[in-house]
Amino acid sequence: QMQLVESGGGLVQAGNSLRLSCAASDRTFGSAIMAWFRQAPGKEREIVAALTWSGGSTYYADSVKGRFTISRDNAKNVLYLQMNSLKPEDTAVFFCAADSRRKYYSIIQRGVNDYNSWGQGTQVTVSS
């Protein structure tokens, strides 16, 4: 499995921005669908955004469309999530995830069980 390490979380005021990063341990990153999930206290883990290995296809949850942007740098094995116009309801632990079993796959899956590698998570707290 791919080792994933998130960074960039923190405490921000509503309306501000954060950029999360996820560093992957090996070059299979370049062939994997990558995603960001989040989990708020007392809630299930939910997908926030995902993109295919080439970055040519993306998915965003309705709650973040127009505010968040997912991107990747396959040369550096890094996944990003730019989060703008943050809201208190974005407060959660954000997880980076990889679907490395289906190499060069072009159909984005949205379920937790579709991803076989996970980071440890980074806390994002948005104050009102």
A tleap script that builds the chain and sets N, CA, C and O, in Angstrom:
source leaprc.protein.ff14SB
mol = sequence {
  NGLN MET GLN LEU VAL GLU SER GLY GLY GLY
  LEU VAL GLN ALA GLY ASN SER LEU ARG LEU
  SER CYS ALA ALA SER ASP ARG THR PHE GLY
  SER ALA ILE MET ALA TRP PHE ARG GLN ALA
  PRO GLY LYS GLU ARG GLU ILE VAL ALA ALA
  LEU THR TRP SER GLY GLY SER THR TYR TYR
  ALA ASP SER VAL LYS GLY ARG PHE THR ILE
  SER ARG ASP ASN ALA LYS ASN VAL LEU TYR
  LEU GLN MET ASN SER LEU LYS PRO GLU ASP
  THR ALA VAL PHE PHE CYS ALA ALA ASP SER
  ARG ARG LYS TYR TYR SER ILE ILE GLN ARG
  GLY VAL ASN ASP TYR ASN SER TRP GLY GLN
  GLY THR GLN VAL THR VAL SER CSER
}
set mol.1.N position { 0.826 -1.187 0.000 }
set mol.1.CA position { 0.000 0.000 0.000 }
set mol.1.C position { 0.870 1.250 0.000 }
set mol.1.O position { 2.003 1.246 0.480 }
set mol.2.N position { 0.317 2.293 -0.540 }
set mol.2.CA position { 1.018 3.556 -0.620 }
set mol.2.C position { 0.983 4.256 0.737 }
set mol.2.O position { -0.054 4.281 1.400 }
set mol.3.N position { 2.110 4.820 1.144 }
set mol.3.CA position { 2.129 5.627 2.357 }
set mol.3.C position { 1.790 7.069 1.990 }
set mol.3.O position { 2.349 7.630 1.047 }
set mol.4.N position { 0.871 7.659 2.745 }
set mol.4.CA position { 0.407 9.007 2.465 }
set mol.4.C position { 0.530 9.855 3.721 }
set mol.4.O position { 0.166 9.418 4.813 }
set mol.5.N position { 1.048 11.074 3.560 }
set mol.5.CA position { 1.217 11.973 4.693 }
set mol.5.C position { 0.633 13.335 4.344 }
set mol.5.O position { 1.103 14.013 3.431 }
set mol.6.N position { -0.412 13.727 5.097 }
set mol.6.CA position { -1.051 15.016 4.870 }
set mol.6.C position { -0.372 16.109 5.689 }
set mol.6.O position { 0.241 15.845 6.724 }
set mol.7.N position { -0.494 17.334 5.203 }
set mol.7.CA position { -0.032 18.507 5.938 }
set mol.7.C position { -0.840 19.715 5.490 }
set mol.7.O position { -1.530 19.677 4.472 }
set mol.8.N position { -0.745 20.783 6.265 }
set mol.8.CA position { -1.387 22.027 5.868 }
set mol.8.C position { -2.643 22.397 6.617 }
set mol.8.O position { -3.194 23.478 6.411 }
set mol.9.N position { -3.107 21.511 7.488 }
set mol.9.CA position { -4.294 21.842 8.259 }
set mol.9.C position { -4.010 22.914 9.294 }
set mol.9.O position { -2.861 23.296 9.516 }
set mol.10.N position { -5.070 23.392 9.923 }
set mol.10.CA position { -4.898 24.408 10.949 }
set mol.10.C position { -6.200 25.063 11.317 }
set mol.10.O position { -7.280 24.608 10.938 }
set mol.11.N position { -6.080 26.151 12.072 }
set mol.11.CA position { -7.234 26.930 12.517 }
set mol.11.C position { -7.284 28.228 11.718 }
set mol.11.O position { -6.317 28.990 11.692 }
set mol.12.N position { -8.416 28.470 11.067 }
set mol.12.CA position { -8.592 29.687 10.288 }
set mol.12.C position { -9.961 30.279 10.562 }
set mol.12.O position { -10.861 29.590 11.042 }
set mol.13.N position { -10.115 31.557 10.257 }
set mol.13.CA position { -11.414 32.199 10.363 }
set mol.13.C position { -12.226 31.952 9.101 }
set mol.13.O position { -11.676 31.744 8.020 }
set mol.14.N position { -13.522 31.979 9.257 }
set mol.14.CA position { -14.414 31.798 8.113 }
set mol.14.C position { -14.085 32.827 7.035 }
set mol.14.O position { -13.820 33.994 7.321 }
set mol.15.N position { -14.111 32.361 5.792 }
set mol.15.CA position { -13.805 33.221 4.662 }
set mol.15.C position { -12.364 33.141 4.194 }
set mol.15.O position { -12.032 33.567 3.088 }
set mol.16.N position { -11.524 32.597 5.039 }
set mol.16.CA position { -10.105 32.478 4.683 }
set mol.16.C position { -9.830 31.188 3.912 }
set mol.16.O position { -10.736 30.413 3.607 }
set mol.17.N position { -8.535 30.984 3.607 }
set mol.17.CA position { -8.131 29.852 2.775 }
set mol.17.C position { -7.075 29.006 3.450 }
set mol.17.O position { -6.347 29.467 4.329 }
set mol.18.N position { -7.007 27.756 3.019 }
set mol.18.CA position { -5.954 26.828 3.412 }
set mol.18.C position { -5.625 25.972 2.210 }
set mol.18.O position { -6.469 25.748 1.343 }
set mol.19.N position { -4.385 25.491 2.161 }
set mol.19.CA position { -4.018 24.506 1.146 }
set mol.19.C position { -3.456 23.274 1.838 }
set mol.19.O position { -2.467 23.344 2.567 }
set mol.20.N position { -4.101 22.164 1.597 }
set mol.20.CA position { -3.633 20.891 2.117 }
set mol.20.C position { -2.729 20.219 1.090 }
set mol.20.O position { -2.919 20.357 -0.118 }
set mol.21.N position { -1.747 19.493 1.600 }
set mol.21.CA position { -0.863 18.708 0.748 }
set mol.21.C position { -0.847 17.275 1.231 }
set mol.21.O position { -1.058 16.999 2.412 }
set mol.22.N position { -0.595 16.372 0.312 }
set mol.22.CA position { -0.495 14.951 0.646 }
set mol.22.C position { 0.683 14.387 -0.132 }
set mol.22.O position { 0.656 14.323 -1.361 }
set mol.23.N position { 1.719 13.979 0.597 }
set mol.23.CA position { 2.910 13.424 -0.029 }
set mol.23.C position { 2.805 11.901 -0.057 }
set mol.23.O position { 2.533 11.267 0.962 }
set mol.24.N position { 3.025 11.330 -1.232 }
set mol.24.CA position { 2.947 9.873 -1.398 }
set mol.24.C position { 4.338 9.265 -1.431 }
set mol.24.O position { 5.312 9.904 -1.830 }
set mol.25.N position { 4.400 8.011 -1.000 }
set mol.25.CA position { 5.706 7.367 -0.800 }
set mol.25.C position { 6.296 6.759 -2.049 }
set mol.25.O position { 7.509 6.558 -2.114 }
set mol.26.N position { 5.482 6.459 -3.042 }
set mol.26.CA position { 6.052 5.769 -4.186 }
set mol.26.C position { 5.416 6.197 -5.491 }
set mol.26.O position { 4.408 6.904 -5.523 }
set mol.27.N position { 6.038 5.746 -6.563 }
set mol.27.CA position { 5.655 6.245 -7.880 }
set mol.27.C position { 4.345 5.686 -8.402 }
set mol.27.O position { 3.858 6.125 -9.443 }
set mol.28.N position { 3.762 4.714 -7.686 }
set mol.28.CA position { 2.435 4.267 -8.115 }
set mol.28.C position { 1.402 5.372 -7.956 }
set mol.28.O position { 0.286 5.278 -8.467 }
set mol.29.N position { 1.795 6.430 -7.233 }
set mol.29.CA position { 0.941 7.609 -7.123 }
set mol.29.C position { 0.497 8.066 -8.503 }
set mol.29.O position { -0.661 8.434 -8.696 }
set mol.30.N position { 1.411 8.043 -9.460 }
set mol.30.CA position { 1.131 8.580 -10.784 }
set mol.30.C position { 0.072 7.829 -11.566 }
set mol.30.O position { -0.440 8.351 -12.556 }
set mol.31.N position { -0.269 6.629 -11.156 }
set mol.31.CA position { -1.272 5.838 -11.863 }
set mol.31.C position { -2.562 5.693 -11.068 }
set mol.31.O position { -3.491 5.021 -11.516 }
set mol.32.N position { -2.629 6.310 -9.899 }
set mol.32.CA position { -3.760 6.107 -8.992 }
set mol.32.C position { -4.754 7.254 -9.019 }
set mol.32.O position { -4.386 8.418 -9.174 }
set mol.33.N position { -6.031 6.897 -8.864 }
set mol.33.CA position { -7.023 7.922 -8.567 }
set mol.33.C position { -6.786 8.376 -7.131 }
set mol.33.O position { -6.618 7.553 -6.231 }
set mol.34.N position { -6.775 9.686 -6.925 }
set mol.34.CA position { -6.524 10.247 -5.600 }
set mol.34.C position { -7.731 11.056 -5.148 }
set mol.34.O position { -8.460 11.628 -5.959 }
set mol.35.N position { -7.921 11.087 -3.844 }
set mol.35.CA position { -9.093 11.782 -3.317 }
set mol.35.C position { -8.796 12.402 -1.961 }
set mol.35.O position { -7.861 12.011 -1.262 }
set mol.36.N position { -9.613 13.369 -1.619 }
set mol.36.CA position { -9.667 13.923 -0.270 }
set mol.36.C position { -11.027 13.574 0.320 }
set mol.36.O position { -12.066 13.777 -0.308 }
set mol.37.N position { -10.997 13.050 1.532 }
set mol.37.CA position { -12.195 12.801 2.318 }
set mol.37.C position { -12.120 13.668 3.573 }
set mol.37.O position { -11.061 14.193 3.917 }
set mol.38.N position { -13.243 13.807 4.240 }
set mol.38.CA position { -13.228 14.488 5.526 }
set mol.38.C position { -14.217 13.811 6.471 }
set mol.38.O position { -15.183 13.175 6.048 }
set mol.39.N position { -13.945 13.968 7.753 }
set mol.39.CA position { -14.817 13.389 8.763 }
set mol.39.C position { -14.966 14.378 9.909 }
set mol.39.O position { -14.000 14.710 10.595 }
set mol.40.N position { -16.185 14.839 10.101 }
set mol.40.CA position { -16.491 15.735 11.206 }
set mol.40.C position { -16.895 14.905 12.420 }
set mol.40.O position { -17.308 13.756 12.267 }
set mol.41.N position { -16.785 15.461 13.608 }
set mol.41.CA position { -17.151 14.703 14.821 }
set mol.41.C position { -18.582 14.185 14.750 }
set mol.41.O position { -19.516 14.935 14.469 }
set mol.42.N position { -18.735 12.894 15.009 }
set mol.42.CA position { -20.053 12.293 15.017 }
set mol.42.C position { -20.643 12.013 13.657 }
set mol.42.O position { -21.792 11.583 13.557 }
set mol.43.N position { -19.876 12.251 12.600 }
set mol.43.CA position { -20.378 12.032 11.251 }
set mol.43.C position { -19.535 11.003 10.518 }
set mol.43.O position { -18.407 10.708 10.913 }
set mol.44.N position { -20.098 10.462 9.448 }
set mol.44.CA position { -19.365 9.501 8.646 }
set mol.44.C position { -18.337 10.217 7.766 }
set mol.44.O position { -18.468 11.400 7.453 }
set mol.45.N position { -17.328 9.465 7.385 }
set mol.45.CA position { -16.325 9.998 6.474 }
set mol.45.C position { -16.970 10.187 5.100 }
set mol.45.O position { -17.676 9.304 4.612 }
set mol.46.N position { -16.725 11.337 4.486 }
set mol.46.CA position { -17.332 11.642 3.200 }
set mol.46.C position { -16.287 12.148 2.216 }
set mol.46.O position { -15.296 12.776 2.591 }
set mol.47.N position { -16.537 11.857 0.962 }
set mol.47.CA position { -15.615 12.319 -0.061 }
set mol.47.C position { -15.828 13.811 -0.298 }
set mol.47.O position { -16.954 14.308 -0.315 }
set mol.48.N position { -14.712 14.503 -0.480 }
set mol.48.CA position { -14.745 15.946 -0.742 }
set mol.48.C position { -14.438 16.206 -2.210 }
set mol.48.O position { -15.151 16.948 -2.886 }
set mol.49.N position { -13.364 15.585 -2.694 }
set mol.49.CA position { -12.936 15.785 -4.075 }
set mol.49.C position { -12.042 14.632 -4.488 }
set mol.49.O position { -11.423 13.976 -3.651 }
set mol.50.N position { -11.984 14.391 -5.801 }
set mol.50.CA position { -11.132 13.328 -6.320 }
set mol.50.C position { -10.741 13.675 -7.743 }
set mol.50.O position { -11.409 14.453 -8.423 }
set mol.51.N position { -9.635 13.075 -8.177 }
set mol.51.CA position { -9.257 13.252 -9.574 }
set mol.51.C position { -8.514 12.029 -10.078 }
set mol.51.O position { -7.897 11.290 -9.311 }
set mol.52.N position { -8.590 11.835 -11.384 }
set mol.52.CA position { -7.967 10.694 -12.022 }
set mol.52.C position { -6.454 10.874 -12.111 }
set mol.52.O position { -5.928 11.944 -11.805 }
set mol.53.N position { -5.768 9.823 -12.529 }
set mol.53.CA position { -4.314 9.826 -12.542 }
set mol.53.C position { -3.738 10.970 -13.377 }
set mol.53.O position { -2.692 11.526 -13.043 }
set mol.54.N position { -4.425 11.313 -14.457 }
set mol.54.CA position { -3.941 12.380 -15.333 }
set mol.54.C position { -4.422 13.758 -14.890 }
set mol.54.O position { -3.936 14.781 -15.374 }
set mol.55.N position { -5.376 13.774 -13.969 }
set mol.55.CA position { -5.996 15.041 -13.604 }
set mol.55.C position { -7.058 15.485 -14.583 }
set mol.55.O position { -7.616 16.574 -14.454 }
set mol.56.N position { -7.341 14.637 -15.569 }
set mol.56.CA position { -8.280 15.030 -16.607 }
set mol.56.C position { -9.734 14.980 -16.198 }
set mol.56.O position { -10.583 15.597 -16.841 }
set mol.57.N position { -10.029 14.254 -15.141 }
set mol.57.CA position { -11.401 14.165 -14.651 }
set mol.57.C position { -11.410 14.396 -13.153 }
set mol.57.O position { -10.581 13.854 -12.422 }
set mol.58.N position { -12.350 15.200 -12.709 }
set mol.58.CA position { -12.436 15.513 -11.288 }
set mol.58.C position { -13.856 15.323 -10.782 }
set mol.58.O position { -14.817 15.300 -11.552 }
set mol.59.N position { -13.958 15.188 -9.474 }
set mol.59.CA position { -15.252 15.116 -8.789 }
set mol.59.C position { -15.189 16.020 -7.570 }
set mol.59.O position { -14.180 16.051 -6.866 }
set mol.60.N position { -16.266 16.754 -7.323 }
set mol.60.CA position { -16.384 17.580 -6.127 }
set mol.60.C position { -17.738 17.338 -5.474 }
set mol.60.O position { -18.757 17.232 -6.156 }
set mol.61.N position { -17.738 17.253 -4.181 }
set mol.61.CA position { -19.001 17.208 -3.455 }
set mol.61.C position { -19.714 18.543 -3.657 }
set mol.61.O position { -19.069 19.582 -3.797 }
set mol.62.N position { -21.030 18.510 -3.669 }
set mol.62.CA position { -21.798 19.730 -3.902 }
set mol.62.C position { -21.455 20.816 -2.885 }
set mol.62.O position { -21.473 22.004 -3.207 }
set mol.63.N position { -21.147 20.409 -1.676 }
set mol.63.CA position { -20.904 21.365 -0.598 }
set mol.63.C position { -19.621 22.169 -0.784 }
set mol.63.O position { -19.433 23.196 -0.133 }
set mol.64.N position { -18.735 21.708 -1.671 }
set mol.64.CA position { -17.460 22.408 -1.844 }
set mol.64.C position { -17.248 22.931 -3.256 }
set mol.64.O position { -16.248 23.597 -3.524 }
set mol.65.N position { -18.166 22.643 -4.153 }
set mol.65.CA position { -18.019 23.100 -5.532 }
set mol.65.C position { -17.882 24.613 -5.590 }
set mol.65.O position { -18.633 25.345 -4.945 }
set mol.66.N position { -16.914 25.069 -6.370 }
set mol.66.CA position { -16.681 26.499 -6.511 }
set mol.66.C position { -15.793 27.087 -5.436 }
set mol.66.O position { -15.364 28.235 -5.549 }
set mol.67.N position { -15.508 26.315 -4.387 }
set mol.67.CA position { -14.654 26.812 -3.302 }
set mol.67.C position { -13.349 26.028 -3.179 }
set mol.67.O position { -12.309 26.598 -2.850 }
set mol.68.N position { -13.403 24.735 -3.442 }
set mol.68.CA position { -12.228 23.876 -3.313 }
set mol.68.C position { -11.730 23.464 -4.691 }
set mol.68.O position { -12.507 23.322 -5.635 }
set mol.69.N position { -10.405 23.274 -4.785 }
set mol.69.CA position { -9.799 22.789 -6.020 }
set mol.69.C position { -8.794 21.695 -5.687 }
set mol.69.O position { -7.887 21.887 -4.877 }
set mol.70.N position { -8.972 20.551 -6.324 }
set mol.70.CA position { -8.038 19.441 -6.149 }
set mol.70.C position { -7.073 19.436 -7.321 }
set mol.70.O position { -7.458 19.703 -8.459 }
set mol.71.N position { -5.805 19.126 -7.028 }
set mol.71.CA position { -4.797 19.057 -8.082 }
set mol.71.C position { -3.709 18.092 -7.656 }
set mol.71.O position { -3.648 17.676 -6.499 }
set mol.72.N position { -2.855 17.741 -8.596 }
set mol.72.CA position { -1.772 16.800 -8.289 }
set mol.72.C position { -0.543 17.144 -9.107 }
set mol.72.O position { -0.631 17.728 -10.188 }
set mol.73.N position { 0.604 16.770 -8.566 }
set mol.73.CA position { 1.879 16.896 -9.255 }
set mol.73.C position { 2.489 15.505 -9.277 }
set mol.73.O position { 3.078 15.066 -8.289 }
set mol.74.N position { 2.353 14.817 -10.390 }
set mol.74.CA position { 2.827 13.434 -10.471 }
set mol.74.C position { 4.355 13.347 -10.460 }
set mol.74.O position { 4.911 12.311 -10.097 }
set mol.75.N position { 5.020 14.402 -10.847 }
set mol.75.CA position { 6.485 14.396 -10.806 }
set mol.75.C position { 6.994 14.432 -9.369 }
set mol.75.O position { 8.062 13.902 -9.063 }
set mol.76.N position { 6.216 15.062 -8.492 }
set mol.76.CA position { 6.611 15.182 -7.085 }
set mol.76.C position { 5.852 14.227 -6.176 }
set mol.76.O position { 6.123 14.170 -4.976 }
set mol.77.N position { 4.913 13.483 -6.727 }
set mol.77.CA position { 4.087 12.563 -5.927 }
set mol.77.C position { 3.329 13.307 -4.827 }
set mol.77.O position { 3.312 12.873 -3.675 }
set mol.78.N position { 2.712 14.413 -5.185 }
set mol.78.CA position { 1.991 15.226 -4.212 }
set mol.78.C position { 0.585 15.546 -4.715 }
set mol.78.O position { 0.376 15.869 -5.884 }
set mol.79.N position { -0.363 15.445 -3.799 }
set mol.79.CA position { -1.761 15.805 -4.046 }
set mol.79.C position { -2.066 17.059 -3.242 }
set mol.79.O position { -1.582 17.215 -2.121 }
set mol.80.N position { -2.868 17.953 -3.811 }
set mol.80.CA position { -3.204 19.201 -3.142 }
set mol.80.C position { -4.718 19.372 -3.034 }
set mol.80.O position { -5.487 18.801 -3.807 }
set mol.81.N position { -5.115 20.169 -2.056 }
set mol.81.CA position { -6.503 20.624 -1.972 }
set mol.81.C position { -6.472 22.090 -1.561 }
set mol.81.O position { -6.172 22.420 -0.413 }
set mol.82.N position { -6.784 22.955 -2.503 }
set mol.82.CA position { -6.889 24.377 -2.207 }
set mol.82.C position { -8.305 24.658 -1.731 }
set mol.82.O position { -9.274 24.371 -2.433 }
set mol.83.N position { -8.416 25.213 -0.547 }
set mol.83.CA position { -9.722 25.453 0.056 }
set mol.83.C position { -9.891 26.952 0.278 }
set mol.83.O position { -9.184 27.556 1.085 }
set mol.84.N position { -10.825 27.534 -0.441 }
set mol.84.CA position { -11.121 28.967 -0.322 }
set mol.84.C position { -12.497 29.163 0.297 }
set mol.84.O position { -13.317 28.247 0.345 }
set mol.85.N position { -12.723 30.371 0.764 }
set mol.85.CA position { -14.030 30.730 1.352 }
set mol.85.C position { -14.489 29.695 2.362 }
set mol.85.O position { -15.626 29.226 2.317 }
set mol.86.N position { -13.613 29.354 3.251 }
set mol.86.CA position { -13.920 28.305 4.230 }
set mol.86.C position { -15.071 28.715 5.139 }
set mol.86.O position { -15.244 29.885 5.481 }
set mol.87.N position { -15.852 27.703 5.516 }
set mol.87.CA position { -17.012 27.896 6.376 }
set mol.87.C position { -16.850 27.056 7.642 }
set mol.87.O position { -16.127 26.060 7.632 }
set mol.88.N position { -17.510 27.442 8.724 }
set mol.88.CA position { -17.427 26.627 9.946 }
set mol.88.C position { -17.830 25.170 9.713 }
set mol.88.O position { -17.299 24.270 10.365 }
set mol.89.N position { -18.751 24.934 8.804 }
set mol.89.CA position { -19.171 23.553 8.537 }
set mol.89.C position { -18.128 22.746 7.774 }
set mol.89.O position { -18.316 21.548 7.566 }
set mol.90.N position { -17.037 23.372 7.355 }
set mol.90.CA position { -15.922 22.626 6.765 }
set mol.90.C position { -15.011 22.030 7.829 }
set mol.90.O position { -14.100 21.269 7.504 }
set mol.91.N position { -15.241 22.360 9.079 }
set mol.91.CA position { -14.417 21.832 10.168 }
set mol.91.C position { -14.485 20.320 10.202 }
set mol.91.O position { -15.564 19.736 10.306 }
set mol.92.N position { -13.319 19.688 10.112 }
set mol.92.CA position { -13.248 18.217 10.062 }
set mol.92.C position { -11.786 17.788 10.035 }
set mol.92.O position { -10.880 18.610 9.899 }
set mol.93.N position { -11.583 16.507 10.165 }
set mol.93.CA position { -10.281 15.918 9.860 }
set mol.93.C position { -10.305 15.546 8.381 }
set mol.93.O position { -11.208 14.841 7.929 }
set mol.94.N position { -9.337 16.010 7.646 }
set mol.94.CA position { -9.242 15.753 6.217 }
set mol.94.C position { -8.221 14.651 5.966 }
set mol.94.O position { -7.110 14.675 6.495 }
set mol.95.N position { -8.626 13.685 5.145 }
set mol.95.CA position { -7.801 12.521 4.828 }
set mol.95.C position { -7.507 12.476 3.331 }
set mol.95.O position { -8.371 12.744 2.497 }
set mol.96.N position { -6.285 12.134 3.027 }
set mol.96.CA position { -5.871 11.848 1.665 }
set mol.96.C position { -6.047 10.342 1.436 }
set mol.96.O position { -5.764 9.543 2.329 }
set mol.97.N position { -6.508 9.956 0.250 }
set mol.97.CA position { -6.734 8.546 -0.039 }
set mol.97.C position { -6.342 8.223 -1.473 }
set mol.97.O position { -6.430 9.060 -2.371 }
set mol.98.N position { -5.908 6.984 -1.658 }
set mol.98.CA position { -5.494 6.526 -2.983 }
set mol.98.C position { -6.208 5.236 -3.355 }
set mol.98.O position { -6.375 4.333 -2.535 }
set mol.99.N position { -6.618 5.176 -4.600 }
set mol.99.CA position { -7.132 3.929 -5.177 }
set mol.99.C position { -6.048 3.423 -6.117 }
set mol.99.O position { -6.069 3.688 -7.319 }
set mol.100.N position { -5.106 2.691 -5.545 }
set mol.100.CA position { -3.950 2.257 -6.332 }
set mol.100.C position { -4.122 0.870 -6.929 }
set mol.100.O position { -3.233 0.368 -7.616 }
set mol.101.N position { -5.279 0.248 -6.662 }
set mol.101.CA position { -5.489 -1.096 -7.213 }
set mol.101.C position { -5.890 -1.043 -8.682 }
set mol.101.O position { -5.613 -1.969 -9.444 }
set mol.102.N position { -6.538 0.036 -9.067 }
set mol.102.CA position { -6.989 0.181 -10.457 }
set mol.102.C position { -6.116 1.226 -11.136 }
set mol.102.O position { -6.421 2.418 -11.132 }
set mol.103.N position { -5.035 0.750 -11.711 }
set mol.103.CA position { -4.048 1.649 -12.311 }
set mol.103.C position { -4.591 2.276 -13.590 }
set mol.103.O position { -5.208 1.611 -14.422 }
set mol.104.N position { -4.341 3.576 -13.719 }
set mol.104.CA position { -4.753 4.335 -14.899 }
set mol.104.C position { -6.255 4.228 -15.158 }
set mol.104.O position { -6.704 4.254 -16.304 }
set mol.105.N position { -7.001 4.110 -14.104 }
set mol.105.CA position { -8.453 4.009 -14.213 }
set mol.105.C position { -9.036 5.398 -14.389 }
set mol.105.O position { -8.530 6.366 -13.823 }
set mol.106.N position { -10.109 5.497 -15.182 }
set mol.106.CA position { -10.649 6.821 -15.496 }
set mol.106.C position { -12.014 7.100 -14.892 }
set mol.106.O position { -12.597 8.158 -15.126 }
set mol.107.N position { -12.525 6.150 -14.110 }
set mol.107.CA position { -13.830 6.348 -13.491 }
set mol.107.C position { -13.622 6.571 -11.996 }
set mol.107.O position { -13.115 5.696 -11.295 }
set mol.108.N position { -14.012 7.728 -11.523 }
set mol.108.CA position { -13.799 8.077 -10.126 }
set mol.108.C position { -14.843 7.397 -9.257 }
set mol.108.O position { -16.045 7.521 -9.491 }
set mol.109.N position { -14.368 6.683 -8.259 }
set mol.109.CA position { -15.231 6.052 -7.266 }
set mol.109.C position { -15.361 6.971 -6.057 }
set mol.109.O position { -14.440 7.729 -5.750 }
set mol.110.N position { -16.488 6.908 -5.376 }
set mol.110.CA position { -16.759 7.877 -4.308 }
set mol.110.C position { -16.878 7.275 -2.921 }
set mol.110.O position { -17.075 7.993 -1.942 }
set mol.111.N position { -16.758 5.964 -2.836 }
set mol.111.CA position { -16.947 5.323 -1.538 }
set mol.111.C position { -15.650 5.133 -0.784 }
set mol.111.O position { -14.578 5.007 -1.376 }
set mol.112.N position { -15.764 5.114 0.529 }
set mol.112.CA position { -14.595 4.893 1.383 }
set mol.112.C position { -13.919 3.573 1.041 }
set mol.112.O position { -12.691 3.489 1.030 }
set mol.113.N position { -14.701 2.551 0.763 }
set mol.113.CA position { -14.138 1.227 0.502 }
set mol.113.C position { -13.477 1.101 -0.862 }
set mol.113.O position { -12.837 0.090 -1.154 }
set mol.114.N position { -13.626 2.110 -1.688 }
set mol.114.CA position { -12.987 2.085 -3.000 }
set mol.114.C position { -11.525 2.501 -2.937 }
set mol.114.O position { -10.808 2.376 -3.930 }
set mol.115.N position { -11.077 2.986 -1.806 }
set mol.115.CA position { -9.710 3.481 -1.652 }
set mol.115.C position { -8.949 2.576 -0.691 }
set mol.115.O position { -9.446 2.254 0.388 }
set mol.116.N position { -7.750 2.167 -1.079 }
set mol.116.CA position { -7.016 1.170 -0.310 }
set mol.116.C position { -5.831 1.739 0.464 }
set mol.116.O position { -5.185 1.005 1.213 }
set mol.117.N position { -5.530 3.019 0.304 }
set mol.117.CA position { -4.448 3.636 1.069 }
set mol.117.C position { -4.946 4.959 1.638 }
set mol.117.O position { -5.621 5.736 0.962 }
set mol.118.N position { -4.593 5.193 2.908 }
set mol.118.CA position { -5.074 6.376 3.622 }
set mol.118.C position { -3.953 7.035 4.406 }
set mol.118.O position { -3.058 6.374 4.933 }
set mol.119.N position { -4.030 8.365 4.467 }
set mol.119.CA position { -3.142 9.087 5.355 }
set mol.119.C position { -3.703 9.115 6.763 }
set mol.119.O position { -4.774 8.571 7.030 }
set mol.120.N position { -2.970 9.753 7.656 }
set mol.120.CA position { -3.368 9.790 9.059 }
set mol.120.C position { -4.367 10.909 9.354 }
set mol.120.O position { -4.988 10.927 10.417 }
set mol.121.N position { -4.517 11.833 8.420 }
set mol.121.CA position { -5.466 12.921 8.576 }
set mol.121.C position { -4.823 14.194 9.097 }
set mol.121.O position { -3.816 14.155 9.803 }
set mol.122.N position { -5.421 15.322 8.738 }
set mol.122.CA position { -4.987 16.620 9.229 }
set mol.122.C position { -6.235 17.419 9.621 }
set mol.122.O position { -7.223 17.453 8.887 }
set mol.123.N position { -6.169 18.050 10.775 }
set mol.123.CA position { -7.334 18.761 11.303 }
set mol.123.C position { -7.478 20.132 10.657 }
set mol.123.O position { -6.517 20.897 10.575 }
set mol.124.N position { -8.675 20.427 10.207 }
set mol.124.CA position { -9.027 21.759 9.713 }
set mol.124.C position { -10.149 22.291 10.589 }
set mol.124.O position { -11.209 21.674 10.694 }
set mol.125.N position { -9.917 23.423 11.210 }
set mol.125.CA position { -10.921 24.044 12.071 }
set mol.125.C position { -11.189 25.458 11.562 }
set mol.125.O position { -10.275 26.271 11.422 }
set mol.126.N position { -12.456 25.730 11.291 }
set mol.126.CA position { -12.857 27.034 10.780 }
set mol.126.C position { -13.733 27.716 11.823 }
set mol.126.O position { -14.806 27.221 12.169 }
set mol.127.N position { -13.269 28.841 12.312 }
set mol.127.CA position { -14.029 29.575 13.335 }
set mol.127.C position { -14.922 30.619 12.681 }
set mol.127.O position { -14.610 31.154 11.618 }
set mol.128.N position { -16.030 30.893 13.336 }
set mol.128.CA position { -16.995 31.857 12.770 }
set mol.128.C position { -16.709 33.278 13.238 }
set mol.128.O position { -17.421 34.208 12.860 }
savepdb mol mol.pdb
quit
